Amino acid sequence: MTVLDSLKRRFARPPEPVRAAVAAAGDRDERVLAWGTLTRDEGWLVATSRGLRAIGSHGQGSGVGLLPWHEVGHAAWSSAGGGGSLAVTPLAEVEPGVQARQAVRHYRFSDAGDLPAVVRRRVDETVVVSRRSPLPESGGVLLVARRVPGQAAREWTVVFDDDAQRSDPVAREAARQKLAEVVALDQA
């Protein structure tokens, strides 16, 4: 990519269907940060100030809606020429303080633009602390403190390596104790 191409991209406006879909979402403070063009005329994946949005080629949402930045558990980028693919693992709260990994969402791009860098930066900015901790018998948990928009305090959550361990009373109690310990240290 030439310097001129880079400058054009940096100052380009999002495509009209992207601007219209984000405006129709109803959040006056949400702004488009970057977008990538999906393959097979499927539309765009858009990074906004609030999270990720999949927007169809005619400006409609893909049915996925907004995935807030603090609910992105993992995002992995693989490049291929000007395009590439992004695998996003969303998190969902399954009970207070406990999140579970959801099905990975795969996106393929003909032109990714600045999207991979913006996704990386935004996800990294939400994670304040991330600490892996083993469980007594096997497996482990990820203890994570995230910045959540509109909340002054950090939000601490537990993500089990294996979802089946959430139903194990010994693993649950160990995870609860580990979370209490890191929250107490964080507040000290």
TORPA-4810 file (N, C-alpha, C, O; in nm, 3 decimals):
<nodes>
NODE_1_0.084_-0.117_0.000_0.000_0.000_0.000_0.089_0.124_0.000_0.183_0.133_0.079_M
NODE_2_0.060_0.217_-0.087_0.139_0.339_-0.095_0.097_0.435_0.016_-0.005_0.416_0.081_T
NODE_3_0.178_0.537_0.036_0.147_0.639_0.136_0.017_0.709_0.099_-0.065_0.740_0.186_V
NODE_4_-0.002_0.734_-0.029_-0.124_0.800_-0.075_-0.247_0.713_-0.045_-0.349_0.764_0.001_L
NODE_5_-0.237_0.584_-0.070_-0.348_0.492_-0.040_-0.378_0.493_0.110_-0.494_0.491_0.151_D
NODE_6_-0.274_0.494_0.190_-0.291_0.496_0.334_-0.362_0.623_0.380_-0.451_0.618_0.465_S
NODE_7_-0.323_0.737_0.323_-0.389_0.864_0.358_-0.535_0.865_0.313_-0.622_0.911_0.386_L
NODE_8_-0.561_0.814_0.194_-0.699_0.808_0.145_-0.785_0.724_0.239_-0.897_0.762_0.272_K
NODE_9_-0.731_0.612_0.280_-0.807_0.523_0.369_-0.834_0.591_0.502_-0.945_0.583_0.555_R
NODE_10_-0.733_0.657_0.558_-0.747_0.720_0.689_-0.855_0.827_0.688_-0.927_0.844_0.787_R
NODE_11_-0.867_0.900_0.578_-0.963_1.010_0.574_-1.092_0.977_0.498_-1.176_1.064_0.477_F
NODE_12_-1.107_0.853_0.459_-1.228_0.812_0.388_-1.346_0.807_0.484_-1.331_0.780_0.603_A
NODE_13_-1.463_0.833_0.429_-1.585_0.821_0.507_-1.637_0.679_0.494_-1.617_0.614_0.391_R
NODE_14_-1.704_0.631_0.596_-1.763_0.496_0.585_-1.865_0.494_0.472_-1.923_0.597_0.438_P
NODE_15_-1.888_0.377_0.412_-1.991_0.367_0.308_-2.127_0.411_0.364_-2.154_0.395_0.484_P
NODE_16_-2.212_0.465_0.279_-2.342_0.516_0.322_-2.424_0.413_0.399_-2.483_0.448_0.502_E
NODE_17_-2.432_0.285_0.355_-2.510_0.189_0.433_-2.456_0.169_0.576_-2.533_0.143_0.668_P
NODE_18_-2.325_0.182_0.593_-2.265_0.170_0.726_-2.306_0.289_0.811_-2.350_0.272_0.925_V
NODE_19_-2.293_0.409_0.757_-2.331_0.530_0.832_-2.479_0.525_0.869_-2.516_0.557_0.982_R
NODE_20_-2.563_0.485_0.775_-2.708_0.480_0.799_-2.744_0.377_0.906_-2.826_0.404_0.993_A
NODE_21_-2.683_0.259_0.900_-2.715_0.154_0.997_-2.672_0.194_1.138_-2.745_0.169_1.234_A
NODE_22_-2.556_0.255_1.151_-2.509_0.298_1.283_-2.598_0.411_1.335_-2.631_0.413_1.454_V
NODE_23_-2.637_0.503_1.248_-2.727_0.612_1.290_-2.863_0.556_1.331_-2.923_0.605_1.427_A
NODE_24_-2.912_0.455_1.261_-3.043_0.395_1.292_-3.041_0.318_1.423_-3.147_0.289_1.479_A
NODE_25_-2.924_0.285_1.474_-2.915_0.212_1.601_-2.965_0.296_1.717_-3.001_0.243_1.822_A
NODE_26_-2.969_0.429_1.698_-3.029_0.516_1.797_-2.938_0.569_1.907_-2.985_0.642_1.994_G
NODE_27_-2.812_0.537_1.905_-2.718_0.588_2.004_-2.644_0.706_1.942_-2.557_0.687_1.858_D
NODE_28_-2.679_0.826_1.984_-2.622_0.946_1.923_-2.472_0.959_1.945_-2.403_1.031_1.872_R
NODE_29_-2.420_0.890_2.048_-2.277_0.898_2.078_-2.194_0.791_2.008_-2.071_0.795_2.013_D
NODE_30_-2.260_0.695_1.943_-2.187_0.588_1.875_-2.130_0.642_1.744_-2.202_0.703_1.664_E
NODE_31_-2.000_0.619_1.723_-1.937_0.664_1.598_-1.856_0.551_1.536_-1.805_0.463_1.605_R
NODE_32_-1.847_0.556_1.406_-1.773_0.454_1.331_-1.623_0.484_1.345_-1.579_0.596_1.320_V
NODE_33_-1.547_0.381_1.384_-1.402_0.394_1.398_-1.329_0.330_1.280_-1.229_0.384_1.232_L
NODE_34_-1.378_0.216_1.234_-1.315_0.144_1.122_-1.417_0.044_1.069_-1.514_0.010_1.137_A
NODE_35_-1.394_-0.001_0.948_-1.482_-0.101_0.888_-1.401_-0.187_0.793_-1.299_-0.144_0.738_W
NODE_36_-1.449_-0.308_0.774_-1.387_-0.399_0.679_-1.496_-0.451_0.587_-1.608_-0.479_0.631_G
NODE_37_-1.464_-0.464_0.461_-1.560_-0.514_0.362_-1.556_-0.667_0.362_-1.452_-0.728_0.339_T
NODE_38_-1.672_-0.727_0.388_-1.682_-0.873_0.392_-1.683_-0.930_0.250_-1.723_-0.862_0.156_L
NODE_39_-1.639_-1.054_0.237_-1.636_-1.119_0.105_-1.779_-1.152_0.061_-1.874_-1.144_0.139_T
NODE_40_-1.790_-1.190_-0.064_-1.916_-1.232_-0.126_-2.029_-1.131_-0.107_-2.145_-1.170_-0.091_R
NODE_41_-1.995_-1.004_-0.110_-2.095_-0.897_-0.100_-2.186_-0.914_0.022_-2.306_-0.887_0.016_D
NODE_42_-2.126_-0.958_0.134_-2.204_-0.980_0.256_-2.216_-0.854_0.341_-2.287_-0.855_0.441_E
NODE_43_-2.150_-0.747_0.303_-2.160_-0.622_0.378_-2.030_-0.585_0.445_-1.922_-0.597_0.387_G
NODE_44_-2.040_-0.539_0.571_-1.924_-0.488_0.643_-1.927_-0.534_0.788_-2.033_-0.557_0.845_W
NODE_45_-1.809_-0.547_0.846_-1.797_-0.558_0.990_-1.744_-0.423_1.033_-1.643_-0.375_0.981_L
NODE_46_-1.812_-0.361_1.129_-1.783_-0.224_1.167_-1.743_-0.216_1.313_-1.812_-0.269_1.401_V
NODE_47_-1.632_-0.150_1.339_-1.589_-0.119_1.475_-1.642_0.020_1.507_-1.610_0.117_1.437_A
NODE_48_-1.722_0.029_1.612_-1.773_0.160_1.653_-1.718_0.191_1.792_-1.646_0.111_1.852_T
NODE_49_-1.752_0.307_1.841_-1.710_0.345_1.975_-1.773_0.256_2.081_-1.725_0.252_2.194_S
NODE_50_-1.880_0.183_2.047_-1.949_0.096_2.143_-1.913_-0.052_2.130_-1.918_-0.125_2.228_R
NODE_51_-1.876_-0.097_2.009_-1.846_-0.238_1.988_-1.841_-0.274_1.841_-1.817_-0.188_1.756_G
NODE_52_-1.865_-0.401_1.812_-1.864_-0.451_1.674_-2.006_-0.467_1.623_-2.094_-0.513_1.695_L
NODE_53_-2.028_-0.427_1.498_-2.157_-0.443_1.431_-2.134_-0.508_1.296_-2.046_-0.467_1.221_R
NODE_54_-2.215_-0.609_1.264_-2.216_-0.667_1.130_-2.331_-0.602_1.056_-2.446_-0.605_1.102_A
NODE_55_-2.300_-0.543_0.941_-2.401_-0.472_0.863_-2.406_-0.534_0.725_-2.304_-0.546_0.656_I
NODE_56_-2.525_-0.573_0.684_-2.544_-0.637_0.554_-2.518_-0.541_0.439_-2.508_-0.420_0.460_G
NODE_57_-2.507_-0.594_0.320_-2.471_-0.513_0.203_-2.575_-0.407_0.168_-2.544_-0.313_0.095_S
NODE_58_-2.695_-0.420_0.219_-2.798_-0.320_0.191_-2.823_-0.232_0.313_-2.923_-0.159_0.319_H
NODE_59_-2.732_-0.238_0.411_-2.740_-0.150_0.526_-2.814_-0.208_0.645_-2.816_-0.147_0.752_G
NODE_60_-2.875_-0.323_0.629_-2.948_-0.382_0.741_-2.850_-0.454_0.833_-2.742_-0.494_0.792_Q
NODE_61_-2.891_-0.469_0.958_-2.809_-0.545_1.051_-2.813_-0.693_1.015_-2.904_-0.737_0.945_G
NODE_62_-2.717_-0.767_1.060_-2.709_-0.909_1.027_-2.789_-0.995_1.125_-2.788_-1.117_1.115_S
NODE_63_-2.857_-0.930_1.219_-2.926_-1.006_1.322_-2.838_-1.027_1.444_-2.886_-1.073_1.548_G
NODE_64_-2.710_-0.994_1.435_-2.618_-1.010_1.546_-2.629_-0.892_1.640_-2.612_-0.908_1.761_V
NODE_65_-2.658_-0.774_1.589_-2.665_-0.654_1.671_-2.527_-0.609_1.713_-2.427_-0.642_1.649_G
NODE_66_-2.523_-0.535_1.821_-2.397_-0.482_1.871_-2.334_-0.581_1.968_-2.400_-0.631_2.059_L
NODE_67_-2.206_-0.608_1.948_-2.128_-0.686_2.044_-2.038_-0.586_2.116_-1.937_-0.543_2.060_L
NODE_68_-2.073_-0.548_2.240_-1.994_-0.448_2.312_-1.850_-0.495_2.332_-1.824_-0.615_2.343_P
NODE_69_-1.759_-0.400_2.336_-1.616_-0.433_2.348_-1.587_-0.517_2.472_-1.504_-0.607_2.466_W
NODE_70_-1.653_-0.489_2.583_-1.624_-0.563_2.707_-1.681_-0.705_2.704_-1.658_-0.782_2.797_H
NODE_71_-1.755_-0.740_2.599_-1.806_-0.877_2.584_-1.730_-0.956_2.477_-1.771_-1.066_2.440_E
NODE_72_-1.620_-0.900_2.428_-1.534_-0.973_2.335_-1.429_-1.045_2.417_-1.343_-0.982_2.479_V
NODE_73_-1.437_-1.177_2.419_-1.342_-1.256_2.496_-1.210_-1.275_2.425_-1.104_-1.279_2.488_G
NODE_74_-1.217_-1.285_2.294_-1.096_-1.310_2.215_-1.126_-1.272_2.070_-1.236_-1.294_2.021_H
NODE_75_-1.025_-1.216_2.004_-1.036_-1.186_1.861_-0.902_-1.222_1.797_-0.797_-1.176_1.841_A
NODE_76_-0.906_-1.305_1.693_-0.783_-1.349_1.626_-0.790_-1.313_1.478_-0.886_-1.349_1.410_A
NODE_77_-0.688_-1.244_1.430_-0.682_-1.198_1.293_-0.583_-1.283_1.214_-0.474_-1.314_1.263_W
NODE_78_-0.621_-1.321_1.092_-0.532_-1.389_0.998_-0.536_-1.310_0.869_-0.644_-1.290_0.812_S
NODE_79_-0.421_-1.266_0.822_-0.420_-1.183_0.702_-0.394_-1.266_0.577_-0.330_-1.371_0.580_S
NODE_80_-0.448_-1.214_0.467_-0.428_-1.275_0.336_-0.442_-1.163_0.233_-0.552_-1.127_0.194_A
NODE_81_-0.328_-1.110_0.190_-0.333_-0.999_0.095_-0.394_-0.878_0.161_-0.356_-0.842_0.273_G
NODE_82_-0.489_-0.813_0.094_-0.557_-0.696_0.151_-0.671_-0.737_0.242_-0.725_-0.655_0.315_G
NODE_83_-0.708_-0.865_0.237_-0.820_-0.914_0.317_-0.771_-0.999_0.432_-0.667_-0.972_0.492_G
NODE_84_-0.847_-1.101_0.461_-0.811_-1.190_0.570_-0.935_-1.236_0.642_-1.046_-1.227_0.589_G
NODE_85_-0.917_-1.286_0.764_-1.031_-1.332_0.842_-1.013_-1.295_0.989_-0.902_-1.283_1.040_S
NODE_86_-1.125_-1.277_1.053_-1.128_-1.242_1.194_-1.219_-1.342_1.263_-1.334_-1.362_1.222_L
NODE_87_-1.169_-1.404_1.369_-1.249_-1.496_1.451_-1.272_-1.427_1.585_-1.177_-1.396_1.656_A
NODE_88_-1.398_-1.404_1.619_-1.435_-1.332_1.740_-1.508_-1.427_1.834_-1.605_-1.493_1.794_V
NODE_89_-1.462_-1.435_1.958_-1.528_-1.518_2.060_-1.600_-1.426_2.157_-1.537_-1.361_2.240_T
NODE_90_-1.733_-1.420_2.147_-1.808_-1.337_2.241_-1.821_-1.406_2.377_-1.813_-1.529_2.387_P
NODE_91_-1.842_-1.326_2.479_-1.869_-1.376_2.614_-2.012_-1.339_2.652_-2.063_-1.235_2.611_L
NODE_92_-2.075_-1.425_2.729_-2.210_-1.396_2.779_-2.212_-1.425_2.928_-2.155_-1.524_2.975_A
NODE_93_-2.278_-1.338_3.003_-2.291_-1.361_3.146_-2.394_-1.471_3.168_-2.509_-1.458_3.125_E
NODE_94_-2.353_-1.578_3.235_-2.443_-1.690_3.259_-2.498_-1.687_3.402_-2.598_-1.753_3.433_V
NODE_95_-2.433_-1.613_3.487_-2.479_-1.586_3.622_-2.392_-1.470_3.671_-2.288_-1.442_3.612_E
NODE_96_-2.434_-1.402_3.777_-2.356_-1.286_3.821_-2.209_-1.321_3.845_-2.176_-1.411_3.922_P
NODE_97_-2.122_-1.247_3.777_-1.978_-1.266_3.793_-1.917_-1.380_3.715_-1.796_-1.403_3.723_G
NODE_98_-1.998_-1.454_3.640_-1.947_-1.568_3.563_-1.986_-1.550_3.416_-2.103_-1.532_3.382_V
NODE_99_-1.885_-1.556_3.330_-1.909_-1.547_3.186_-1.871_-1.678_3.120_-1.784_-1.752_3.168_Q
NODE_100_-1.938_-1.707_3.009_-1.908_-1.826_2.930_-1.876_-1.785_2.788_-1.934_-1.690_2.735_A
NODE_101_-1.784_-1.856_2.727_-1.750_-1.831_2.587_-1.865_-1.879_2.500_-1.920_-1.987_2.522_R
NODE_102_-1.901_-1.799_2.403_-2.006_-1.834_2.307_-1.941_-1.888_2.180_-1.819_-1.893_2.169_Q
NODE_103_-2.024_-1.929_2.086_-1.972_-1.981_1.959_-1.890_-1.873_1.888_-1.927_-1.756_1.886_A
NODE_104_-1.779_-1.915_1.831_-1.690_-1.823_1.760_-1.761_-1.774_1.634_-1.824_-1.852_1.561_V
NODE_105_-1.751_-1.644_1.609_-1.806_-1.584_1.488_-1.690_-1.559_1.392_-1.590_-1.498_1.428_R
NODE_106_-1.704_-1.608_1.269_-1.599_-1.594_1.169_-1.641_-1.493_1.063_-1.754_-1.496_1.013_H
NODE_107_-1.550_-1.404_1.030_-1.574_-1.302_0.928_-1.458_-1.308_0.829_-1.342_-1.313_0.870_Y
NODE_108_-1.489_-1.308_0.699_-1.387_-1.307_0.594_-1.397_-1.174_0.519_-1.506_-1.126_0.487_R
NODE_109_-1.280_-1.116_0.491_-1.275_-0.983_0.433_-1.207_-0.980_0.297_-1.108_-1.050_0.274_F
NODE_110_-1.262_-0.900_0.208_-1.192_-0.871_0.084_-1.100_-0.751_0.106_-0.996_-0.738_0.043_S
NODE_111_-1.141_-0.662_0.198_-1.060_-0.546_0.236_-1.086_-0.519_0.384_-1.197_-0.479_0.421_D
NODE_112_-0.987_-0.539_0.467_-1.005_-0.523_0.611_-0.981_-0.380_0.659_-1.023_-0.344_0.768_A
NODE_113_-0.914_-0.300_0.578_-0.886_-0.164_0.620_-0.811_-0.162_0.753_-0.720_-0.242_0.775_G
NODE_114_-0.850_-0.069_0.840_-0.786_-0.055_0.972_-0.857_-0.138_1.079_-0.822_-0.129_1.197_D
NODE_115_-0.955_-0.216_1.039_-1.037_-0.290_1.135_-0.956_-0.378_1.231_-0.980_-0.370_1.352_L
NODE_116_-0.862_-0.461_1.185_-0.789_-0.547_1.280_-0.718_-0.469_1.390_-0.722_-0.508_1.507_P
NODE_117_-0.654_-0.360_1.355_-0.581_-0.281_1.454_-0.678_-0.215_1.553_-0.649_-0.208_1.673_A
NODE_118_-0.791_-0.167_1.505_-0.888_-0.102_1.593_-0.951_-0.205_1.687_-0.969_-0.177_1.806_V
NODE_119_-0.984_-0.323_1.635_-1.040_-0.428_1.721_-0.940_-0.464_1.831_-0.977_-0.473_1.948_V
NODE_120_-0.817_-0.484_1.794_-0.713_-0.518_1.893_-0.702_-0.411_2.001_-0.700_-0.442_2.120_R
NODE_121_-0.695_-0.285_1.958_-0.680_-0.175_2.053_-0.801_-0.165_2.146_-0.785_-0.149_2.267_R
NODE_122_-0.920_-0.174_2.090_-1.042_-0.159_2.171_-1.058_-0.273_2.272_-1.095_-0.248_2.386_R
NODE_123_-1.032_-0.395_2.231_-1.043_-0.508_2.324_-0.937_-0.495_2.433_-0.967_-0.513_2.551_V
NODE_124_-0.814_-0.462_2.394_-0.707_-0.445_2.493_-0.740_-0.334_2.593_-0.707_-0.345_2.711_D
NODE_125_-0.805_-0.226_2.547_-0.838_-0.114_2.635_-0.943_-0.150_2.738_-0.948_-0.089_2.844_E
NODE_126_-1.027_-0.249_2.709_-1.129_-0.286_2.807_-1.073_-0.375_2.918_-1.123_-0.373_3.030_T
NODE_127_-0.970_-0.453_2.886_-0.913_-0.546_2.984_-0.812_-0.472_3.071_-0.710_-0.422_3.023_V
NODE_128_-0.842_-0.465_3.202_-0.753_-0.399_3.296_-0.656_-0.501_3.355_-0.536_-0.477_3.362_V
NODE_129_-0.711_-0.616_3.397_-0.632_-0.724_3.456_-0.686_-0.855_3.401_-0.807_-0.874_3.389_V
NODE_130_-0.595_-0.945_3.369_-0.633_-1.079_3.325_-0.535_-1.176_3.388_-0.414_-1.169_3.366_S
NODE_131_-0.589_-1.268_3.467_-0.502_-1.359_3.541_-0.559_-1.501_3.533_-0.674_-1.524_3.569_R
NODE_132_-0.480_-1.594_3.485_-0.520_-1.736_3.480_-0.485_-1.800_3.613_-0.379_-1.775_3.671_R
NODE_133_-0.578_-1.883_3.661_-0.557_-1.948_3.789_-0.602_-2.094_3.778_-0.711_-2.122_3.727_S
NODE_134_-0.519_-2.189_3.826_-0.558_-2.331_3.818_-0.666_-2.364_3.920_-0.677_-2.300_4.024_P
NODE_135_-0.745_-2.464_3.886_-0.845_-2.517_3.980_-0.785_-2.640_4.048_-0.691_-2.699_3.996_L
NODE_136_-0.838_-2.679_4.166_-0.777_-2.787_4.245_-0.756_-2.919_4.172_-0.648_-2.978_4.182_P
NODE_137_-0.856_-2.967_4.100_-0.843_-3.100_4.041_-0.788_-3.097_3.899_-0.699_-3.174_3.864_E
NODE_138_-0.840_-3.009_3.818_-0.791_-2.994_3.680_-0.850_-2.867_3.621_-0.944_-2.808_3.675_S
NODE_139_-0.793_-2.825_3.509_-0.845_-2.706_3.443_-0.810_-2.579_3.518_-0.722_-2.578_3.604_G
NODE_140_-0.881_-2.474_3.483_-0.855_-2.347_3.547_-0.960_-2.245_3.511_-1.057_-2.274_3.440_G
NODE_141_-0.939_-2.125_3.560_-1.029_-2.015_3.532_-0.947_-1.893_3.491_-0.830_-1.880_3.527_V
NODE_142_-1.010_-1.807_3.417_-0.952_-1.679_3.382_-1.026_-1.575_3.465_-1.148_-1.564_3.456_L
NODE_143_-0.953_-1.500_3.546_-1.010_-1.393_3.627_-0.980_-1.263_3.555_-0.864_-1.229_3.532_L
NODE_144_-1.085_-1.190_3.519_-1.068_-1.073_3.433_-1.140_-0.952_3.492_-1.256_-0.960_3.532_V
NODE_145_-1.068_-0.840_3.496_-1.130_-0.711_3.531_-1.138_-0.630_3.402_-1.039_-0.613_3.332_A
NODE_146_-1.258_-0.581_3.373_-1.279_-0.504_3.250_-1.340_-0.368_3.281_-1.411_-0.351_3.380_R
NODE_147_-1.309_-0.272_3.195_-1.376_-0.143_3.198_-1.507_-0.159_3.121_-1.508_-0.208_3.009_R
NODE_148_-1.615_-0.118_3.184_-1.745_-0.125_3.119_-1.797_0.018_3.106_-1.802_0.091_3.205_V
NODE_149_-1.835_0.059_2.985_-1.884_0.195_2.967_-2.000_0.227_3.062_-2.092_0.147_3.080_P
NODE_150_-1.994_0.344_3.123_-2.100_0.387_3.213_-2.084_0.339_3.356_-2.165_0.374_3.442_G
NODE_151_-1.981_0.259_3.384_-1.957_0.212_3.520_-1.823_0.266_3.568_-1.723_0.260_3.498_Q
NODE_152_-1.824_0.320_3.689_-1.700_0.375_3.744_-1.606_0.263_3.788_-1.485_0.272_3.770_A
NODE_153_-1.663_0.158_3.846_-1.581_0.047_3.897_-1.551_-0.055_3.787_-1.627_-0.070_3.691_A
NODE_154_-1.440_-0.123_3.804_-1.407_-0.234_3.715_-1.506_-0.347_3.738_-1.558_-0.363_3.849_R
NODE_155_-1.532_-0.424_3.635_-1.619_-0.540_3.650_-1.533_-0.665_3.647_-1.468_-0.694_3.546_E
NODE_156_-1.532_-0.739_3.756_-1.455_-0.863_3.765_-1.543_-0.980_3.728_-1.657_-0.990_3.773_W
NODE_157_-1.491_-1.070_3.646_-1.565_-1.190_3.609_-1.472_-1.311_3.606_-1.349_-1.298_3.601_T
NODE_158_-1.534_-1.429_3.609_-1.465_-1.556_3.600_-1.509_-1.621_3.470_-1.627_-1.623_3.437_V
NODE_159_-1.412_-1.675_3.395_-1.442_-1.754_3.275_-1.374_-1.889_3.295_-1.251_-1.897_3.301_V
NODE_160_-1.454_-1.995_3.303_-1.399_-2.130_3.321_-1.337_-2.179_3.190_-1.391_-2.154_3.082_F
NODE_161_-1.223_-2.248_3.199_-1.162_-2.307_3.081_-1.257_-2.408_3.017_-1.268_-2.416_2.895_D
NODE_162_-1.324_-2.484_3.100_-1.417_-2.587_3.054_-1.554_-2.555_3.116_-1.568_-2.554_3.238_D
NODE_163_-1.653_-2.530_3.031_-1.786_-2.492_3.080_-1.846_-2.597_3.173_-1.925_-2.563_3.261_D
NODE_164_-1.810_-2.724_3.157_-1.864_-2.830_3.242_-1.823_-2.809_3.388_-1.894_-2.854_3.479_A
NODE_165_-1.711_-2.742_3.412_-1.665_-2.721_3.550_-1.753_-2.622_3.626_-1.748_-2.617_3.749_Q
NODE_166_-1.834_-2.545_3.554_-1.924_-2.452_3.623_-2.025_-2.526_3.711_-2.073_-2.470_3.810_R
NODE_167_-2.056_-2.649_3.677_-2.154_-2.725_3.757_-2.087_-2.809_3.866_-2.156_-2.873_3.945_S
NODE_168_-1.954_-2.808_3.872_-1.881_-2.883_3.975_-1.871_-2.795_4.100_-1.808_-2.689_4.095_D
NODE_169_-1.931_-2.837_4.212_-1.929_-2.754_4.334_-1.789_-2.720_4.384_-1.767_-2.609_4.433_P
NODE_170_-1.695_-2.813_4.373_-1.558_-2.788_4.419_-1.492_-2.681_4.332_-1.428_-2.589_4.383_V
NODE_171_-1.508_-2.694_4.201_-1.449_-2.596_4.108_-1.514_-2.460_4.127_-1.445_-2.357_4.124_A
NODE_172_-1.645_-2.457_4.144_-1.716_-2.330_4.164_-1.668_-2.258_4.291_-1.645_-2.137_4.290_R
NODE_173_-1.654_-2.334_4.398_-1.610_-2.273_4.524_-1.467_-2.222_4.512_-1.435_-2.114_4.562_E
NODE_174_-1.381_-2.299_4.447_-1.242_-2.254_4.427_-1.239_-2.126_4.343_-1.165_-2.033_4.373_A
NODE_175_-1.319_-2.122_4.238_-1.325_-2.003_4.152_-1.379_-1.884_4.230_-1.329_-1.772_4.216_A
NODE_176_-1.480_-1.907_4.312_-1.539_-1.799_4.393_-1.433_-1.742_4.488_-1.423_-1.621_4.504_R
NODE_177_-1.355_-1.830_4.552_-1.250_-1.784_4.644_-1.141_-1.707_4.571_-1.096_-1.604_4.619_Q
NODE_178_-1.099_-1.757_4.456_-0.994_-1.689_4.378_-1.042_-1.550_4.334_-0.966_-1.453_4.338_K
NODE_179_-1.168_-1.542_4.292_-1.223_-1.413_4.251_-1.229_-1.318_4.370_-1.193_-1.201_4.356_L
NODE_180_-1.273_-1.365_4.484_-1.281_-1.281_4.604_-1.142_-1.227_4.641_-1.129_-1.111_4.679_A
NODE_181_-1.039_-1.312_4.629_-0.902_-1.272_4.661_-0.853_-1.160_4.570_-0.798_-1.061_4.617_E
NODE_182_-0.874_-1.174_4.438_-0.822_-1.071_4.347_-0.903_-0.942_4.358_-0.848_-0.833_4.342_V
NODE_183_-1.033_-0.953_4.384_-1.114_-0.832_4.403_-1.069_-0.759_4.528_-1.060_-0.636_4.528_V
NODE_184_-1.041_-0.832_4.637_-0.994_-0.770_4.761_-0.861_-0.700_4.739_-0.840_-0.589_4.789_A
NODE_185_-0.770_-0.764_4.665_-0.640_-0.700_4.635_-0.658_-0.576_4.549_-0.588_-0.477_4.566_L
NODE_186_-0.752_-0.583_4.456_-0.778_-0.471_4.366_-0.834_-0.350_4.441_-0.806_-0.236_4.406_D
NODE_187_-0.913_-0.376_4.543_-0.977_-0.267_4.617_-0.890_-0.215_4.731_-0.923_-0.114_4.793_Q
NODE_188_-0.780_-0.285_4.759_-0.693_-0.243_4.871_-0.607_-0.125_4.834_-0.529_-0.077_4.916_A
</nodes>
